[in-house]
Amino acid sequence: MRRLIVIAALFCCYPVLLVSALWPAPAVFGAVAVLSYAVEYAAPHLARPLPELLGKVHLGITVRFAARETMALLLVARTAGPESWWFVGLAAGMFAIHVARAGHTGLAMRLRQMLSKMPVTTRNIDVSALRIPRMPPRHLRDARSVPFLYLDALPVVGAAAGVVPAALGAGLAFLLGSAGALALIPYVRRATPLTDAARVLEVVGRQVEDYRPEVILYFSGATAAAYQARMWLPVLERIDRRAVVVLRERGMATHLESTTLPMLCIPSSADLMSFRALSSAKLCLYVANVGRNVHMLRIPGLRSVFLNHGDSDKEASFNPFSRVYDEVWVAGPAGRDRYRRARVGVRDECVHEVGRPQLEGISTAGPGLPYRTVLYAPTWEGWNDDLFHTSLLTMGPRIVRALLDHRPAVRVIYKPHPLTGHRDKRATRAHRKIVAMIEARELAKSKARHPSSAPGETSEIRHLVVTDQESHLYDCFNECDLLISDISSVVSDFLASDKPYAVTNVAGLPERAFLERYPSAEAGVLLGPDLAGLANLLDGEDTLARARAKLKSHLLGPEYPDALTRFNAAIERVFAST
């Protein structure tokens, strides 16, 4: 409702401003002008797609502000006449406001370009010698200079009071805009030395050489895929060798959790391949198969190892691209078997079982609540429709609805894959439908807290939607009693909890064929397209505990020695052989 109000107000304000300017009706013009500024400010927050859509049809924010200024000039022309020198001053002042904004935009863009052209950016590395300047306040570094547009409120609203207040307002707005533009000049001057690429590389290189990294974690990808590297950071903090993280996309470091590991972002392939400060490293770990891996693979003297970002029955766990690496590290015997069966060119002697060290924090105990908690964690839609991995499109809303309506009541935690909707917008729509269902249930309970709430609902139950990057999947494991998921590494990792789980059979394959293709589902309940099997998961007796223990060992490897010890041993083996 609020969104509709904002949209209606945005479209209605401008015709009313025009009519009140031509009438003329200064009081109405002033009131509607104030309202229009409030609507302009609220639109990006409450009606997010609307400003972008208006921009596509040439009604962007600059045009809208200029139109309001034109109407203010019309109002003054109708009330005071265009012959007044104050009117001339107002018109010149309106123009000057945009000149000041253009000057600020140019300086802000120059500052952004200088910082974006740095050949390498860092985190947890001392680069004080570069004297990187502090960034200006947010309203000053906005290259679109949107805050500067709002300065025209002084002459526009002032026009309702007369030509003199309007002209004086225009002069004051120009002075404020000019002051904001001039305030950027010192920042631009201090950032100029950062455009010297050779010096920046030299300073950063000296610090990296002093650190003498031994192991590199390499990552390139979209920001939504940052979780692929994020899961390995705590592990690399605990290994016995000095590790460094090498990234390729600017700003990626801000999407990775807090870590003590040094980080380098080197966007240019030429700069990466000539960055000699990494020559002390002997091992490079890759967590995803992406095209930009080739730049690091071309550096001689580095043993390349594919870690992947999860161990599952999905095709990513036996991708033919994996044969470009010197070694492939998998969690347990199941990972080795996948490559054997797939025959994609990865030699058996190149596959090493190292466990999943990041699973050590997963508890085998439930949350201990008086009701059970079910985690629904579907995977994303994948790169094509032939894989039938995600249940979100066809089964997701029905699964969540069945869980919300189940009696006795259960708590629902919904955690979608970070890449949900990346390829297929139907997944986004299904996700939003699930979120709406959970929010509606929570809203009904918050309004009631008495028998008028959903029948049989336990008022203490708080359903949860987890979409933020700060909440880890493994935390959700510890908060649930049961899991419903798709074919993905979520299932393999969940086996560390020893808790019951269900796997969706989206394509409706015969059970035997499904289990042959996806062995990680062997110790779980199979959930068909008609949701057959859900009742067995929620209400049936747990008869698969022994099967889960056996499958856990096959997928994740033995419990002793622990996974971190095995991971460290694999690293030491590489160093011993080089």
C-alpha positions in Angstrom: 0.0 0.0 0.0 2.8 2.4 0.9 4.4 1.7 -2.5 1.2 2.5 -4.4 0.8 5.8 -2.4 4.4 6.8 -3.3 3.9 6.0 -7.0 0.6 7.9 -7.2 2.1 10.9 -5.4 5.1 10.9 -7.7 2.9 11.0 -10.8 0.4 13.5 -9.4 2.7 16.1 -7.9 4.1 17.4 -11.2 0.7 18.1 -12.9 -0.5 19.9 -9.8 2.7 22.0 -9.7 2.2 23.0 -13.3 -1.4 24.0 -12.8 -0.7 25.9 -9.6 2.2 27.7 -11.3 0.1 28.8 -14.2 -3.1 29.6 -12.2 -1.1 31.1 -10.2 -1.7 29.7 -6.7 1.6 30.2 -4.7 0.4 28.6 -1.5 -0.7 25.4 -3.3 2.5 25.4 -5.3 4.6 25.6 -2.1 2.8 22.9 -0.3 2.9 20.5 -3.3 6.6 21.3 -3.9 7.5 20.2 -0.4 5.4 17.1 -0.8 7.2 16.3 -4.1 10.6 16.5 -2.5 9.5 14.1 0.2 8.1 11.7 -2.5 11.4 11.9 -4.5 13.3 11.0 -1.4 11.1 8.1 -0.4 10.7 6.6 -3.9 14.1 4.8 -4.0 13.3 3.2 -0.6 9.6 2.4 -0.9 9.1 2.0 -4.7 12.5 0.8 -5.7 12.0 -0.1 -9.4 10.1 3.1 -10.2 13.0 5.5 -10.4 15.0 3.2 -12.6 12.0 2.7 -14.9 11.4 6.4 -15.2 15.1 6.8 -16.1 14.7 4.3 -19.0 11.9 6.4 -20.5 13.9 9.6 -20.2 12.2 10.8 -17.0 15.2 10.4 -14.8 15.8 12.3 -11.6 17.7 15.2 -13.2 14.8 15.8 -15.7 12.3 15.7 -12.8 14.2 18.2 -10.8 14.7 20.5 -13.8 10.9 20.3 -14.5 10.1 21.4 -11.0 12.6 24.3 -11.4 10.9 25.3 -14.7 7.5 25.4 -13.0 9.0 27.6 -10.2 10.2 30.0 -12.9 6.7 29.9 -14.4 5.1 30.7 -11.1 7.5 33.7 -10.5 6.9 34.9 -14.1 3.1 34.8 -13.5 3.3 36.6 -10.1 6.1 39.1 -10.4 6.7 39.2 -14.2 9.7 38.3 -16.2 11.0 41.9 -16.4 12.3 42.0 -12.9 16.1 41.7 -12.4 15.3 39.4 -9.5 13.7 37.1 -12.0 16.8 37.2 -14.2 18.9 36.4 -11.1 16.6 33.5 -10.2 16.9 32.0 -13.8 20.7 32.4 -13.7 20.9 30.9 -10.2 18.9 27.9 -11.3 21.4 27.3 -14.1 24.3 27.9 -11.8 23.1 25.2 -9.4 23.5 22.6 -12.2 26.9 24.0 -13.1 28.0 23.5 -9.5 26.6 20.0 -9.6 28.4 19.2 -12.8 31.7 20.4 -11.2 31.1 18.1 -8.2 30.2 15.2 -10.5 33.4 15.6 -12.5 35.6 15.7 -9.3 33.8 12.7 -7.8 34.2 10.7 -10.9 37.9 11.6 -11.1 38.3 10.4 -7.5 36.5 7.2 -8.2 38.6 6.6 -11.3 41.9 7.1 -9.5 41.0 4.7 -6.8 39.6 2.2 -9.2 42.7 2.2 -11.3 44.9 1.1 -8.5 46.5 -2.1 -9.8 46.2 -3.8 -6.4 44.0 -3.3 -3.3 44.6 -4.9 0.0 43.2 -5.9 3.3 45.1 -6.9 6.5 48.3 -5.7 4.8 50.3 -2.6 5.9 50.2 -0.2 3.0 50.6 3.0 5.0 53.5 4.0 2.8 51.0 4.6 0.0 49.2 7.3 2.2 45.8 6.3 0.9 43.5 9.2 1.7 40.4 8.8 3.7 37.3 8.8 1.6 35.1 11.9 1.8 31.6 11.7 3.4 29.1 9.7 1.5 27.1 12.7 0.2 30.3 14.1 -1.2 31.6 11.0 -3.0 28.4 10.2 -4.7 29.3 10.6 -8.4 25.6 11.1 -9.4 25.6 14.2 -7.0 22.0 13.5 -6.1 22.2 15.3 -2.8 23.2 18.5 -4.7 19.9 18.3 -6.6 17.9 18.8 -3.4 19.6 22.2 -3.0 17.1 23.6 -5.5 14.4 23.3 -2.8 15.6 26.7 -1.6 14.6 28.6 -4.8 11.7 26.3 -5.7 9.9 26.5 -2.4 11.0 30.1 -2.1 9.1 30.9 -5.3 5.9 30.4 -3.4 6.9 33.4 -1.2 8.0 35.7 -4.1 10.7 36.4 -6.5 13.1 37.9 -4.0 13.2 34.8 -1.6 13.4 32.6 -4.7 16.4 34.5 -6.2 18.2 34.6 -2.8 17.5 30.9 -2.3 19.1 30.2 -5.7 22.2 32.1 -4.8 22.5 30.3 -1.5 22.0 26.9 -3.2 24.7 27.8 -5.7 27.2 28.7 -2.9 26.4 25.5 -1.0 26.9 23.4 -4.1 30.1 25.1 -5.0 31.4 24.6 -1.5 30.6 20.9 -1.8 32.5 20.6 -5.1 35.5 22.6 -3.8 35.6 20.3 -0.7 36.5 17.4 -3.0 39.6 19.0 -4.5 41.9 18.1 -1.5 40.8 14.4 -1.7 41.5 14.3 -5.4 44.9 15.8 -4.9 45.8 13.4 -2.2 44.7 10.4 -4.3 46.7 11.5 -7.4 49.9 9.5 -6.3 47.8 6.3 -6.4 47.6 6.5 -10.1 51.3 5.5 -10.2 50.8 1.8 -10.8 54.5 0.9 -10.6 54.9 2.5 -7.2 51.7 0.9 -5.8 52.8 -2.5 -6.9 56.2 -2.0 -5.5 55.0 -0.9 -2.0 52.4 -3.7 -1.8 54.9 -6.2 -3.2 57.5 -5.4 -0.4 54.9 -6.0 2.3 53.8 -9.3 0.7 57.5 -10.4 0.4 58.0 -9.7 4.1 55.0 -11.9 4.9 56.4 -14.7 2.7 53.1 -16.4 1.9 53.2 -20.2 1.4 49.6 -21.0 0.5 47.3 -19.0 -1.8 43.5 -19.2 -1.8 42.4 -17.9 -5.2 38.9 -16.7 -5.9 37.1 -15.0 -8.8 33.4 -14.7 -9.3 30.2 -12.7 -8.7 29.6 -11.1 -5.3 26.7 -13.5 -4.8 29.2 -16.4 -5.0 31.5 -15.0 -2.3 30.3 -17.8 0.0 32.4 -20.2 -2.0 35.6 -18.5 -0.7 34.1 -17.4 2.6 33.7 -21.0 3.9 37.5 -21.7 3.6 38.8 -18.6 5.4 38.5 -20.0 9.0 40.2 -23.2 7.8 43.2 -21.4 6.3 43.5 -19.3 9.5 44.2 -22.5 11.3 46.6 -24.3 9.0 50.4 -24.6 9.8 51.4 -22.5 6.8 51.1 -18.8 6.0 48.2 -18.2 3.7 47.1 -15.3 1.6 43.9 -14.7 -0.3 44.1 -13.5 -3.9 40.9 -12.0 -5.4 40.2 -10.6 -8.9 37.1 -8.5 -8.6 37.2 -5.1 -7.0 35.2 -4.8 -3.8 35.0 -8.6 -3.3 36.9 -8.3 0.0 33.9 -6.5 1.5 31.7 -9.5 0.9 34.0 -11.8 2.8 33.7 -12.2 6.5 36.2 -10.7 9.0 39.5 -12.6 8.8 43.1 -12.2 9.8 44.3 -13.5 6.5 46.1 -11.0 4.2 44.1 -10.3 1.0 45.1 -9.0 -2.4 42.8 -7.9 -5.2 44.6 -7.9 -8.5 42.1 -7.3 -11.3 44.6 -7.2 -14.2 45.8 -10.6 -15.5 49.1 -9.0 -16.6 49.7 -7.5 -13.1 48.8 -10.8 -11.5 51.1 -12.9 -13.6 54.0 -10.5 -13.0 53.5 -10.0 -9.3 56.7 -11.6 -8.1 55.9 -11.1 -4.4 53.9 -14.3 -4.5 56.9 -16.4 -5.6 57.5 -17.8 -2.1 54.1 -19.7 -2.3 54.2 -23.3 -3.4 50.5 -24.2 -3.3 47.4 -22.5 -4.8 43.9 -23.6 -3.8 40.9 -23.0 -6.1 37.4 -23.1 -4.8 35.4 -22.6 -8.1 35.9 -23.4 -11.8 35.9 -20.0 -13.5 37.6 -18.7 -16.6 39.9 -16.3 -14.8 41.6 -19.3 -13.0 43.7 -19.6 -16.1 45.7 -16.5 -15.2 46.9 -18.0 -11.9 47.3 -21.5 -13.5 49.9 -20.0 -15.9 52.2 -19.0 -13.1 55.1 -21.5 -12.9 56.2 -23.1 -9.7 52.7 -23.3 -8.1 51.1 -26.6 -7.3 47.4 -26.2 -8.2 44.7 -27.9 -6.2 41.0 -27.8 -6.7 39.1 -27.7 -3.4 35.6 -26.8 -4.7 33.2 -25.1 -2.4 31.2 -28.2 -1.5 31.2 -31.9 -1.9 28.0 -33.2 -3.5 26.5 -35.4 -6.2 26.0 -32.3 -8.4 28.0 -32.2 -11.7 30.2 -29.4 -10.3 31.8 -32.1 -8.1 33.1 -34.0 -11.1 33.5 -31.2 -13.7 35.8 -32.1 -16.6 37.5 -28.8 -16.1 39.0 -30.2 -12.9 41.6 -32.1 -14.9 43.5 -28.8 -15.5 44.7 -28.9 -11.8 47.6 -30.8 -10.5 45.4 -32.3 -7.8 41.8 -32.5 -6.7 41.0 -32.6 -3.0 37.7 -34.2 -1.9 36.2 -34.8 1.5 35.9 -38.6 1.5 35.8 -41.8 -0.6 32.6 -40.6 -2.3 34.4 -37.8 -3.9 36.9 -40.1 -5.4 34.2 -42.5 -6.6 32.5 -39.6 -8.5 35.5 -38.9 -10.6 36.1 -42.6 -11.2 32.5 -43.1 -12.4 32.4 -39.8 -14.5 35.7 -40.6 -16.4 36.3 -37.0 -17.1 40.1 -37.3 -17.3 41.0 -36.8 -13.6 43.5 -39.5 -12.7 42.8 -41.4 -9.5 46.3 -40.7 -8.1 45.5 -37.0 -8.4 42.5 -37.3 -6.1 43.2 -36.9 -2.4 40.7 -37.2 0.5 41.2 -34.4 3.0 37.8 -34.2 4.9 35.8 -31.0 5.4 37.5 -29.1 8.2 34.8 -26.4 8.3 32.3 -28.8 9.7 33.9 -29.1 13.1 31.5 -26.6 14.6 28.4 -28.6 13.7 26.6 -30.0 16.7 25.0 -33.4 16.8 22.4 -32.2 19.4 19.2 -30.5 18.4 18.1 -27.0 19.6 16.3 -28.6 22.6 13.0 -26.8 22.0 9.6 -28.2 23.0 8.8 -28.4 19.3 10.8 -29.6 16.3 12.6 -27.2 13.8 12.7 -28.0 10.1 15.3 -26.4 7.9 14.4 -26.0 4.3 17.5 -25.1 2.3 17.0 -25.5 -1.4 19.8 -25.1 -3.9 19.7 -22.6 -6.8 18.4 -23.3 -10.3 21.8 -24.1 -11.9 23.1 -23.2 -15.3 20.4 -25.1 -17.3 17.0 -26.8 -16.8 18.2 -30.3 -17.5 19.7 -31.0 -14.1 16.4 -30.7 -12.0 18.3 -29.9 -8.9 16.3 -27.1 -7.3 12.9 -27.8 -5.7 12.2 -24.1 -5.3 10.3 -23.6 -8.6 8.0 -26.6 -8.5 7.9 -27.8 -4.9 9.2 -25.0 -2.6 6.1 -23.1 -1.8 4.1 -26.3 -1.3 6.8 -27.7 1.0 6.8 -24.6 3.2 3.0 -24.4 3.3 2.8 -28.1 4.4 5.3 -27.4 7.1 3.5 -24.3 8.3 0.2 -26.2 8.4 1.6 -29.3 10.0 0.2 -30.5 13.4 1.8 -30.7 15.8 3.3 -27.4 14.9 6.9 -27.3 13.8 9.2 -24.3 13.4 10.4 -23.5 9.9 13.7 -22.0 9.0 14.0 -21.1 5.3 17.5 -20.5 3.9 17.7 -20.2 0.1 20.9 -20.6 -1.8 22.8 -17.3 -2.3 22.6 -17.6 -6.1 18.8 -18.1 -6.1 17.3 -16.2 -9.1 20.7 -15.7 -10.7 19.6 -17.4 -13.9 15.8 -18.0 -13.7 13.5 -15.3 -12.3 10.9 -17.9 -11.6 13.1 -18.9 -8.7 13.0 -15.4 -7.4 9.2 -15.4 -7.6 9.0 -18.7 -5.8 11.4 -17.4 -3.1 9.3 -14.3 -2.6 6.1 -16.4 -2.3 7.7 -18.4 0.5 8.9 -15.3 2.3 5.5 -13.8 2.0 3.9 -17.0 3.5 6.2 -17.0 6.5 5.9 -13.3 7.1 2.1 -13.6 6.9 2.1 -16.4 9.5 4.3 -14.3 11.8 2.2 -11.2 11.3 -1.0 -13.1 12.2 0.6 -14.4 15.4 2.0 -11.0 16.4 -1.5 -9.4 16.0 -3.2 -12.2 17.9 -1.2 -14.0 20.6 -4.5 -15.7 21.5 -6.9 -18.4 20.1 -7.6 -16.3 17.0 -4.2 -17.2 15.6 -3.8 -20.1 13.3 -5.4 -23.3 14.7 -3.1 -25.4 16.7 -0.2 -22.9 16.3 2.2 -22.7 19.2 2.6 -19.0 20.0 6.2 -19.4 21.1 7.3 -20.7 17.6 9.1 -18.1 15.5 9.6 -19.1 11.9 12.7 -17.6 10.3 13.9 -16.5 6.9 17.6 -16.4 6.6 18.9 -14.5 3.6 21.7 -12.3 5.0 25.3 -13.3 4.3 26.2 -13.0 8.0 24.1 -16.0 9.0 26.0 -19.2 8.2 24.3 -22.3 6.9 26.0 -24.3 9.7 24.4 -22.1 12.3 21.1 -23.1 10.8 22.1 -26.8 11.1 22.6 -26.3 14.8 19.2 -24.7 15.1 17.2 -27.5 13.5 16.1 -31.0 14.1 15.4 -32.0 10.5 16.6 -30.9 7.0 14.8 -30.8 3.7 17.1 -30.0 0.8 18.0 -30.7 -2.8 20.9 -32.5 -4.3 23.8 -30.3 -3.2 26.6 -30.1 -0.7 24.1 -29.0 2.0 23.1 -32.7 2.3 26.7 -33.9 2.6 27.6 -31.3 5.2 24.4 -31.9 7.2 25.4 -35.5 7.7 28.0 -34.2 10.2 25.0 -33.4 12.5 23.8 -37.1 12.5 20.2 -35.7 12.2 17.5 -37.0 9.8 17.1 -35.4 6.4 15.0 -35.5 3.3 16.1 -35.0 -0.3 13.7 -33.7 -3.0 13.3 -35.8 -6.2 12.2 -32.9 -8.4 12.2 -34.9 -11.7 10.2 -37.7 -10.1 12.7 -40.4 -11.0 12.1 -44.0 -9.8 13.7 -44.4 -6.3 16.3 -46.9 -7.4 17.4 -44.8 -10.4 17.5 -41.7 -8.2 19.7 -43.3 -5.5 22.0 -44.7 -8.1 22.5 -41.3 -9.5 22.6 -39.4 -6.2 24.1 -41.7 -3.5 24.1 -38.9 -0.9 20.3 -39.4 -0.6 20.7 -43.1 0.5 20.3 -42.3 4.2 17.5 -39.8 3.8 13.8 -39.7 3.1 13.0 -39.3 -0.6 10.5 -36.4 -1.2 8.6 -36.8 -4.5 6.9 -34.0 -6.5 3.6 -34.9 -4.8 5.4 -34.4 -1.4 5.1 -38.1 -0.7 7.6 -38.9 2.0 7.0 -35.6 4.0 4.7 -37.3 6.5 7.3 -40.0 7.0 10.0 -37.4 7.7 7.9 -35.4 10.2 5.9 -38.2 11.9 7.6 -41.5 11.1 10.1 -43.3 13.2 13.8 -42.5 12.5 15.1 -45.8 11.2 18.0 -44.5 9.2 20.4 -43.5 11.9 22.8 -46.4 11.2 22.6 -45.7 7.5 23.5 -42.0 8.1 26.5 -43.0 10.1 27.8 -45.2 7.4 27.1 -42.7 4.6 28.7 -39.9 6.7 32.0 -41.8 6.7 31.8 -42.4 3.0 31.0 -38.8 2.1 33.1 -36.9 4.7 35.9 -39.4 5.5 36.8 -41.0 8.9 36.4 -39.1 12.1 40.0 -39.9 13.2 42.3 -38.2 12.5 40.1 -35.1 12.4 39.6 -33.2 9.1 41.9 -30.3 9.9 44.8 -32.7 10.7 44.2 -34.5 7.4 44.0 -31.2 5.6 47.2 -30.0 7.1 48.9 -33.3 6.2 47.8 -32.8 2.6 49.4 -29.4 2.5 52.7 -30.7 4.1 52.8 -33.5 1.5 52.8 -30.9 -1.3 55.6 -28.9 0.3 57.6 -32.1 0.9 57.4 -33.0 -2.8 58.4 -29.6 -4.1 
